């Protein structure tokens, strides 16, 4: 668990230090604990972000791109500057 926390914190520090303009968190919905924790940490660091709920029907095209084209199978997915940096919080 410490490895995961360190990984997430180092990525979020990268965002904060890099002065990234656009941060988007893709979530599978309100029950996603990792999604909530990631958004909470971004808030704590003062990093503005958008939250996209992938379970909503109008976001089906985004969900298909993330899953089919990029191969993501877990949430949250954090995207910085429209793909310049992208990662998922959980580690396999």
C-alpha positions in Angstrom: 0.0 0.0 0.0 2.9 2.4 0.7 4.2 1.9 -2.9 0.8 3.0 -4.3 0.6 6.0 -2.0 4.1 7.1 -2.9 3.4 6.6 -6.6 0.3 8.7 -6.5 1.8 11.4 -4.4 4.9 11.7 -6.7 2.6 12.0 -9.7 0.5 14.7 -8.1 3.6 16.6 -7.0 4.7 16.4 -10.6 1.4 18.1 -11.6 1.7 20.7 -8.9 5.4 21.5 -9.7 4.9 21.4 -13.4 2.1 24.0 -13.3 -0.1 21.8 -15.4 -3.1 23.7 -16.8 -5.6 20.9 -17.4 -6.1 17.9 -15.1 -9.0 15.5 -15.6 -9.9 12.7 -13.3 -12.0 9.9 -15.0 -14.1 8.1 -12.5 -16.4 5.1 -12.6 -18.8 6.8 -10.2 -19.6 7.8 -6.7 -18.7 4.3 -5.3 -15.1 4.5 -6.6 -13.0 5.0 -3.4 -9.8 5.6 -5.3 -11.5 8.2 -7.4 -12.7 10.1 -4.4 -9.3 9.9 -2.7 -7.5 11.1 -5.8 -9.9 14.1 -6.1 -9.5 14.8 -2.4 -5.7 14.8 -2.7 -5.8 17.1 -5.7 -8.0 19.5 -3.7 -5.5 19.3 -0.7 -2.7 20.2 -3.1 -4.7 23.1 -4.6 -4.7 21.5 -8.0 -7.9 22.4 -10.0 -9.3 19.4 -11.9 -12.3 18.3 -13.9 -14.2 15.1 -12.9 -15.7 13.0 -15.7 -18.1 10.2 -14.6 -17.6 7.4 -17.0 -20.7 5.6 -15.9 -22.9 8.3 -17.4 -24.4 7.5 -20.9 -23.2 10.8 -22.5 -19.6 9.9 -21.7 -19.7 6.5 -23.5 -17.3 7.6 -26.3 -14.7 8.8 -23.7 -15.1 5.5 -21.9 -14.6 3.5 -25.1 -11.5 5.5 -26.0 -9.9 4.9 -22.6 -10.7 1.2 -22.5 -10.5 0.1 -26.1 -7.8 2.4 -27.5 -5.6 3.0 -24.4 -6.3 -0.2 -22.5 -7.2 1.2 -19.1 -9.3 -1.2 -17.0 -9.3 0.5 -13.7 -10.2 3.9 -12.3 -9.4 6.6 -11.5 -7.5 7.6 -14.6 -5.7 11.0 -14.2 -5.0 12.9 -17.4 -2.7 15.9 -17.4 -2.6 18.4 -20.3 -4.7 16.2 -22.6 -2.5 13.2 -22.6 0.9 14.7 -21.9 0.9 12.7 -18.6 -1.6 10.0 -17.8 -1.8 7.4 -15.1 -4.1 5.3 -13.0 -3.9 5.4 -9.3 -4.2 1.7 -8.6 -1.2 -0.5 -9.4 -1.6 -4.1 -10.7 
